[in-house]
Amino acid sequence: MRVEIWSDIACPWCYVGKARFEKALRDFPHRDEVEVVHRSFELDPGRAKDDIQPVITMLTRKYGMSAAQAEAGEDNLGAQAAAEGLDYRTRGRDHGSTFDMHRLLHLAKEHGRQEQLLDVLYRANFAEERSVFGEDERLVELAVAAGLDADAARAVLADPEAYAAEVRADEREAAQLGANGVPFFVLDRKYGVSGAQPAEVFASALTQAFGEHAPLKIVDSGATDGADGADACGPDGCAVPQR
């Protein structure tokens, strides 16, 4: 079974939701049969690379809330993150374009390091003091920490078209699926779970989706003459009726 997760590194609920989903997946009896794929989604698509501002400032301007309301929201997110065992700096973080990070995540996917890079980026953005925005070398360091080659990461960052189409394709697909926010979880293209739901909700969705992901059932004629079923061709040739 495949689970696709659309998320953004700048999204705190994606950070929390990933931990909750992984908690449900750890306890899922068929977890070894679940493939998890991460998809790109930008909360601020088209944001200039040098457009960086404090999170509190961004919240007050974008959502029209007061500084006190923005700080209370960050405190609540910090508590939610802590409940999942995650570190979260409620003050002093900044906000900017995540497009280059998504491009690097597609590079990481090709090398089997997507999950590792996503975890590194989340922790750097939400728990560490040094910003993840604006400096290519900061992203190179994080890519290396996730097991990627430094020169390969630099080459992607130096070429604005590298993996750009893959990021945009993920975002178009999210829109087609009706996702207008993240995190957004799609299980076997049958079920969608929106938001950082409790682990119990993810567990229920996994169970339901996996239950419908049953092996193919073979329907035969119920023949009693020793035949296995309808005439067919296989690796050993084609069955020839005996008269």
C-alpha positions in Angstrom: 0.0 0.0 0.0 1.3 3.5 -0.8 0.8 6.6 1.3 1.5 9.9 -0.3 2.0 12.9 2.0 1.9 16.5 0.7 3.6 18.9 3.0 5.8 22.0 3.3 8.9 22.5 5.5 7.5 25.9 6.7 4.2 24.2 7.9 4.3 23.5 11.7 1.3 21.2 11.4 3.2 19.2 8.8 6.0 18.8 11.3 3.6 17.6 14.0 1.4 15.6 11.6 4.4 13.6 10.4 5.2 12.5 13.9 1.6 11.5 14.6 1.4 9.5 11.3 4.7 7.8 12.1 3.4 6.8 15.5 0.3 5.2 13.9 2.5 3.5 11.3 4.9 2.1 13.9 2.0 0.3 15.6 0.4 -0.8 12.3 0.8 -4.6 11.9 1.4 -4.3 8.2 3.8 -1.4 8.3 6.4 -3.3 6.3 4.0 -3.4 3.4 3.4 0.4 3.4 5.4 2.6 1.0 5.5 6.3 2.1 6.2 9.0 -0.6 6.6 12.6 0.3 5.2 15.2 -2.2 5.9 18.9 -2.6 3.5 21.7 -1.5 4.5 25.4 -0.9 2.4 27.5 1.4 3.9 30.6 -0.3 4.5 29.6 -4.0 6.3 32.2 -5.9 7.8 33.8 -2.9 11.1 35.5 -3.7 14.2 33.8 -2.2 15.3 36.9 -0.5 11.8 37.6 1.0 12.5 36.5 4.6 10.8 37.8 7.7 10.1 36.8 11.3 7.3 34.2 11.7 5.4 36.5 14.1 5.5 39.3 11.5 4.4 37.0 8.7 1.5 35.8 10.8 0.3 39.3 11.7 0.5 40.5 8.1 -0.9 37.4 6.3 -3.7 36.6 8.7 -4.5 40.0 10.2 -3.9 38.8 13.8 -2.3 40.8 16.6 1.3 40.0 17.7 -0.2 38.6 21.0 -2.5 36.3 19.0 0.4 35.1 16.8 2.6 34.4 19.9 -0.2 32.5 21.6 -0.6 30.4 18.4 3.1 29.6 18.4 2.9 28.7 22.1 0.1 26.3 21.3 2.1 24.7 18.5 5.1 24.4 20.8 2.9 22.4 23.2 1.5 20.2 20.5 5.0 19.5 19.2 6.3 18.7 22.7 3.5 16.2 23.2 4.9 14.3 20.2 8.5 14.5 21.5 9.5 17.3 19.0 11.6 20.3 19.8 10.0 23.6 18.7 11.2 27.2 19.1 8.2 29.4 19.7 10.2 32.6 19.3 12.9 33.9 17.0 12.1 31.7 13.9 11.8 33.2 10.4 9.8 32.4 7.3 10.7 32.4 3.6 10.6 30.4 0.3 10.8 26.7 0.6 11.1 26.1 -3.2 14.8 25.2 -3.1 14.2 22.8 -0.2 11.6 20.9 -2.2 13.9 20.7 -5.2 16.5 19.1 -2.9 13.9 16.7 -1.6 13.4 15.5 -5.1 17.2 15.0 -5.5 17.1 13.1 -2.2 14.3 10.9 -3.4 16.4 9.7 -6.3 19.1 8.7 -3.9 16.8 7.0 -1.3 17.4 9.8 1.3 14.1 11.7 1.0 12.8 10.8 4.5 16.2 11.6 6.1 16.4 15.1 4.4 12.8 15.9 5.3 13.5 15.2 9.0 16.7 17.2 8.9 14.9 20.2 7.3 12.0 20.1 9.8 14.3 20.0 12.8 16.5 22.8 11.4 13.5 25.0 10.7 11.5 24.4 13.8 14.1 23.6 16.5 17.5 25.1 15.6 18.6 28.7 15.9 20.3 29.1 12.6 17.9 30.0 9.7 17.3 27.6 6.8 16.4 30.5 4.5 18.5 32.6 2.2 21.9 30.8 2.3 22.6 28.0 -0.2 25.4 26.7 1.9 23.1 26.2 4.9 21.0 23.9 2.7 24.1 22.1 1.4 25.1 21.4 5.0 21.7 20.0 5.8 21.7 17.9 2.6 25.1 16.4 3.7 23.7 15.7 7.1 21.0 13.7 5.4 23.5 11.7 3.5 23.6 13.5 0.2 26.7 14.6 -1.8 27.6 18.3 -1.2 28.5 18.9 -4.8 25.3 17.3 -6.1 23.3 19.6 -3.7 25.2 22.7 -4.8 24.6 21.8 -8.5 20.8 21.6 -7.9 20.8 24.9 -6.0 22.9 26.6 -8.7 20.4 25.6 -11.4 16.9 27.1 -10.8 15.4 24.6 -13.3 16.7 21.5 -11.5 13.7 19.5 -10.2 11.5 22.6 -10.6 9.1 20.6 -12.9 8.9 17.8 -10.4 7.9 20.3 -7.6 5.3 22.0 -9.8 3.9 18.6 -10.9 3.4 17.6 -7.2 1.6 20.9 -6.6 -0.7 20.5 -9.6 -1.5 17.0 -8.5 -2.4 18.2 -5.0 -4.8 20.7 -6.5 -6.4 18.0 -8.7 -6.9 15.9 -5.6 -8.6 18.8 -3.8 -5.9 19.6 -1.4 -5.9 23.3 -0.5 -3.8 22.9 2.6 -1.3 20.6 4.2 -0.4 18.2 5.6 -2.5 16.1 3.2 -2.3 12.3 3.3 -3.5 10.1 0.5 -3.8 6.3 1.1 -3.7 4.2 -2.1 -5.5 7.0 -3.9 -8.7 5.9 -2.2 -8.7 7.8 1.1 -7.6 11.3 2.0 -6.7 12.5 5.5 -6.4 16.3 5.9 -4.5 17.9 8.7 -2.4 16.8 11.6 -4.9 14.4 12.9 -4.4 12.3 16.1 -2.5 9.1 15.7 -5.7 7.2 16.2 -7.3 8.7 13.1 -4.3 7.7 11.0 -4.4 4.2 12.5 -8.0 3.8 11.5 -7.3 5.1 8.0 -4.4 2.7 7.6 -6.5 -0.2 8.7 -9.4 0.6 6.4 -7.3 1.3 3.4 -5.2 -1.8 3.9 -8.3 -3.9 4.3 -9.4 -2.9 0.8 -6.0 -3.5 -0.6 -6.6 -7.2 -0.7 -4.7 -9.7 -2.9 -6.3 -10.5 -6.2 -8.9 -13.2 -5.9 -9.0 -15.8 -8.7 -12.4 -16.8 -10.0 -12.5 -20.1 -11.9 -15.1 -22.4 -13.4 -15.1 -24.8 -10.5 -14.1 -27.6 -12.9 -13.9 -31.1 -11.5 -12.1 -32.7 -14.4 -8.6 -31.9 -13.0 -8.3 -28.6 -14.8 -7.0 -25.6 -13.0 -9.5 -23.3 -14.7 -9.9 -21.6 -18.0 -7.5 -22.2 -20.8 -4.5 -19.8 -20.6 -0.9 -19.3 -21.6 1.9 -19.2 -19.1 5.7 -19.5 -18.8 5.5 -23.2 -19.8 3.4 -22.6 -22.8 -0.4 -22.7 -23.6 -2.8 -25.3 -22.2 -4.2 -27.5 -24.9 -7.6 -29.2 -24.2 -7.3 -33.0 -24.2 -10.2 -34.7 -26.0 
